[in-house]
Amino acid sequence: MSMAVSSPGELTVTRGVDGTVVVRLAGSWRIESGLPSVAALEGVLADGPTSAISFDSRELGDWDSAVLAFLASACRLARERDIDVDRSGLPEGLRRLLELAEAVPEKDDARTSVIDDAFVQRLGGKAIDTHRLFRSDLDFVGRLVLAMSRAARGKARFRWSDLALLVQQNGFEALPIVTLVTFLLGLILAFVGAIQLQTFGATIYVADLVGVAMVRDMGALITGIIMAGRSGAAFAAQLGSMKVTQEIDALETMAISAMEFLVVPRVVALCLMMPLLTLYGDAMGILGGAFVGVTMLGLSPVEYLLQSADAVSLSHVVGGVFKGSVYGVLIAISGCLRGVQSGRSSSAVGDAATSAVVTSIVAIIVACGVFAFVFYMLGL
Amino acid sequence: MEARAVVAESTPAITVRNLTMAYGDFTLQRDLDFTIEAGDIFVIMGGSGCGKSTLLRHLIGLNEPARGEILYGTESFTKAAPERRSEMLRRIGVLYQSGALWSSMTLAENVALPLGEFTELDQSEIAEVAALKLALVGLAGFEDYYPADISGGMQKRAGLARAMALDPDILFFDEPGAGLDPISARLLDDLIIELRDSLGATIVIVTHELASIFAIGTNSVFLDAESRTMIAHGPPVELRDQSQNERVRRFLRRGES
């Protein structure tokens, strides 16, 4: 089959003496090169009263949806102006497609009306949404507390093997990343301190600075932030996709509470693992500081570690570990909450994961601030 | 004394009374009123988007009615306290559209979970029952497979094995034939009839597959998207041949009235 070299599309709209408008389509009209312009037709129609529109497509070459879209608009224009359309000049295929497009009239209430709401109205709507979301957050926390108390009495239904797996995933498997980040954090703290302390010739106090900072606050905080990105997002994605695949529905209709079966083991796992990861992170941070002290500041390893041990008290360690445990609970709650609130589509699961990380990091930082204040007031 | 002609009417398995379903301000279906008799294979049918699956979600307690109530036997499911509702839920089984198997568990664990939760069986007995239920749906030997490792039709059958784990009185099916080839769909239909006959279960199916509807449905309700209520109630074959309603006849005859 030989393809005729087709000339580019041409559209001419002419007005006859008897008030009819003839639309002439010629050449090749392909959707890649644009639609015939409806404005040209509109312009001619605006010139004066028109009795009918007819088409001349004798020289029309290739055509596709480009022409069809133009014709649909042309027919709509004609309908609005009560002008007859004579379709006999169109190719058979185009005529049939046009009829198909018009076969089912537009449903009145199908199009959602996009009304540009007033600012006050939008503000009000947002406030109501926020209130509703806050209530659903509170409701979740309330039901979690009930489920945890049932778990504490040994009545909650979950599988111990699930808990063991979660402990492994959110404890042991997080060690490499926690090692890397806390070691580097200790290193950074040591550098920051060294610059200041060198001017006084008191570089040995870098050990105090790194030790106390890591153990009291930074160890728990940075481990919490790592786990928020790692576990919080994972929990939200797991629960969100279980919602999409109706796995959570299946639990509920089996009279198995998703709260007990899915959320409780996650909260317990993080509450158990975060203190251990925090302790480990503290140690890695001190090692990072020692690395700088020994290689750059000329301190001996033993000297550095003794100085650290002197500076850090048991109450610092217990306080830090306690904070880590609280952060763990906050991460697990935020992750599961956003997962359970997720919509039933794959993009909603993505949003849930994002929102879980944001929520957990905000919760951790707020808690960190509260702890700083309370510990200061208590003189710890 | 003359004996009264008492028709021994057995209590229906499910009674839907004056049910209105809504999402926020949008009413999906209103004034649904019908009963599902014990032993029926009851079909909920209607065009896409008419609220069939939502009605199923109401029947199994995943959505709350805007108005009206649902009774299991003579007891209100809608008004039951949460603990009582959990007990009532144990008498039903649901096969979800996609199977909804718990993806972190093997097939045997999926079936075993409800057994472990709600029976006094020990581990080896549970494993035995789980293997039996899987064998009933033709999945013997697949106990240790994960849901992701098997085909869609097999997932559906495994979902059915899980739904039957506690020998429920009522089994719900959401679009059982969707995504299955004609032969698998037919086999599933046969399995449904077999289950009804051998277990004596009542079966409620949401579907729009005509072949299934006529092959297995003993009674049905037709939900209409336009008038937003039920417009026919009766055995599917009768509705096809005798319904006064044009839309019902057209639906059941694939567009030919």
Interface residues (C-beta under 8 A of the other chain):
Chain A: R157 R159 D162 M242 T245 Q246 E247 D249 A250 L251 E252 T253 M254 A255 I256
Chain B: R57 I60 G61 L62 R85 S86 E87 L89 R90 I92 V94 Y96 Q97 S98 A100 L101 W102 S103 S104 L113 P114 E117 F118 R162
